[in-house]
Amino acid sequence: MTPEPRILIVFYTSSGNTQKVAEAMATALSADWEKLRMLKPLEANIHGKSVGNFINIMRAGMHARGGHKADIQPLTHHPADYDLVIIGTPVYGGCLPAPVRAFCEQYGAQLKTTAFFCTGESLTNELVFELLQQASGKTPKATYAFHAPQILTGKFLPQVAEFVGQVMK
Ligand SMILES: Cc1cc2nc3c(=O)[nH]c(=O)nc-3n(C[C@H](O)[C@H](O)[C@H](O)COP(=O)(O)O)c2cc1C
């Protein structure tokens, strides 16, 4: 009997959307998951109202567009131990949040097979998959762009099932 593939889902989240999708995927795929944490956290929520949040959105967007890498905390899982690593990211200014870029550049060479997903307010975020591919050096087996309003209303599980089907082909 062929053993089940070992799958790790690595994601960054600030306001929780990407984590919701990652957790649903982890359940569907019996996968482990790892949340990327910055050494100096930068909380930013597109729906937040405070001045501090607004400043953080500007900073996080500037960092993403500038191709910055954030220092991230050591991981609790070893990506090299997994047959497939799924990378999940919010879209910031059409680009990669600094902790996701850091993960891709630090660990990309160790990844055997990858798949990517993103969450964003826009319906046209496919460009971010090219950035993930460039930063990790890996061509993904599957990609999926989740729409944040559907995550907020809990209507994203059919999309998770579609992505899982592509990943397990
Ligand atoms: C700094 C910042 C920049 C953003 N830029 C975009 C963008 O360019 N395109 C988009 O579709 N959504 C953008 N968003 C919205 C987030 O991608 C979206 O809310 C995402 O689901 C947040 O994920 P999280 O809840 O896991 O942090 C931005 C949000 C922030 C905080």
The ligand as an SDF file (V2000), in Angstrom:
LIG
                    3D

 31 33  0  0  0  0  0  0  0  0999 V2000
   -1.5500   46.0070    3.9280 C   0  0  0  0  0  0  0  0  0  0  0  0
   -2.6900   45.3870    3.1830 C   0  0  0  0  0  0  0  0  0  0  0  0
   -2.7060   45.4460    1.8040 C   0  0  0  0  0  0  0  0  0  0  0  0
   -3.7150   44.7890    1.0830 C   0  0  0  0  0  0  0  0  0  0  0  0
   -3.6780   44.8140   -0.2850 N   0  0  0  0  0  0  0  0  0  0  0  0
   -4.5720   44.0610   -0.9850 C   0  0  0  0  0  0  0  0  0  0  0  0
   -4.4730   43.9570   -2.4080 C   0  0  0  0  0  0  0  0  0  0  0  0
   -3.6020   44.5410   -3.0500 O   0  0  0  0  0  0  0  0  0  0  0  0
   -5.3700   43.1810   -3.0520 N   0  0  0  0  0  0  0  0  0  0  0  0
   -6.3540   42.4880   -2.3900 C   0  0  0  0  0  0  0  0  0  0  0  0
   -7.1230   41.7710   -3.0360 O   0  0  0  0  0  0  0  0  0  0  0  0
   -6.4720   42.5720   -1.0290 N   0  0  0  0  0  0  0  0  0  0  0  0
   -5.5980   43.3390   -0.3230 C   0  0  0  0  0  0  0  0  0  0  0  0
   -5.6750   43.4080    1.0570 N   0  0  0  0  0  0  0  0  0  0  0  0
   -6.7040   42.6190    1.7380 C   0  0  0  0  0  0  0  0  0  0  0  0
   -6.1610   41.2890    2.2680 C   0  0  0  0  0  0  0  0  0  0  0  0
   -5.3830   40.6090    1.2980 O   0  0  0  0  0  0  0  0  0  0  0  0
   -7.3140   40.3670    2.6740 C   0  0  0  0  0  0  0  0  0  0  0  0
   -8.1400   41.0100    3.5970 O   0  0  0  0  0  0  0  0  0  0  0  0
   -6.7600   39.0720    3.2240 C   0  0  0  0  0  0  0  0  0  0  0  0
   -7.7770   38.0800    3.1780 O   0  0  0  0  0  0  0  0  0  0  0  0
   -6.2520   39.2320    4.6400 C   0  0  0  0  0  0  0  0  0  0  0  0
   -5.7730   38.0010    5.0830 O   0  0  0  0  0  0  0  0  0  0  0  0
   -5.6470   37.6660    6.6350 P   0  0  0  0  0  0  0  0  0  0  0  0
   -7.0130   37.9070    7.2420 O   0  0  0  0  0  0  0  0  0  0  0  0
   -5.2570   36.2360    6.6510 O   0  0  0  0  0  0  0  0  0  0  0  0
   -4.6220   38.5690    7.2040 O   0  0  0  0  0  0  0  0  0  0  0  0
   -4.7210   44.0840    1.7810 C   0  0  0  0  0  0  0  0  0  0  0  0
   -4.7160   44.0510    3.1850 C   0  0  0  0  0  0  0  0  0  0  0  0
   -3.7080   44.6970    3.8750 C   0  0  0  0  0  0  0  0  0  0  0  0
   -3.7080   44.6270    5.3770 C   0  0  0  0  0  0  0  0  0  0  0  0
  1  2  1  0
  2  3  1  0
  2 30  2  0
  3  4  2  0
  4  5  1  0
  4 28  1  0
  5  6  2  0
  6  7  1  0
  6 13  1  0
  7  8  2  0
  7  9  1  0
  9 10  1  0
 10 11  2  0
 10 12  1  0
 12 13  2  0
 13 14  1  0
 14 15  1  0
 14 28  1  0
 15 16  1  0
 16 17  1  0
 16 18  1  0
 18 19  1  0
 18 20  1  0
 20 21  1  0
 20 22  1  0
 22 23  1  0
 23 24  1  0
 24 25  2  0
 24 26  1  0
 24 27  1  0
 28 29  2  0
 29 30  1  0
 30 31  1  0
M  END
$$$$
